[in-house]
Amino acid sequence: MPLLSDPLANGGREQDAFNVVIPSIPGYGFSSRPTKAGLNLFAVADLWAELMSRLGYERYLAQGGDLGASVSTILAHAHPGNLAGVHLNFIPGSYSPLA
């Protein structure tokens, strides 16, 4: 992350800096377990889109691995006008975001 958020300190140019937002999927990482049913990966993608909007980002990149790859794929499908690009580092062979 330092290379993205502070490239100047790492031999890069200041204009190459990114703000890095790292949301956690509810029930994973630093998030508590959801208290009600229905918070599936589609709902999480919508929550992430709302989070980015509330933070003031109209256009952004998404990256995901494991379940985050699913959320990022759904995010790109459900909110294509907001994403400048998506990077995935895990794609299960049977995955179909619209199934």
HELIX and SHEET records of a PDB file:
HELIX    1   1 PRO A    2  SER A    5  1                                   4    
HELIX    2   2 PRO A    7  ASN A   10  5                                   4    
HELIX    3   3 GLU A   14  ASP A   16  5                                   3    
HELIX    4   4 LEU A   41  ARG A   54  1                                  14    
HELIX    5   5 LEU A   67  ALA A   78  1                                  12    
SHEET    1   A 2 TYR A  60  GLY A  64  0                                        
SHEET    2   A 2 LEU A  83  LEU A  88  1                                        
END                                                                             
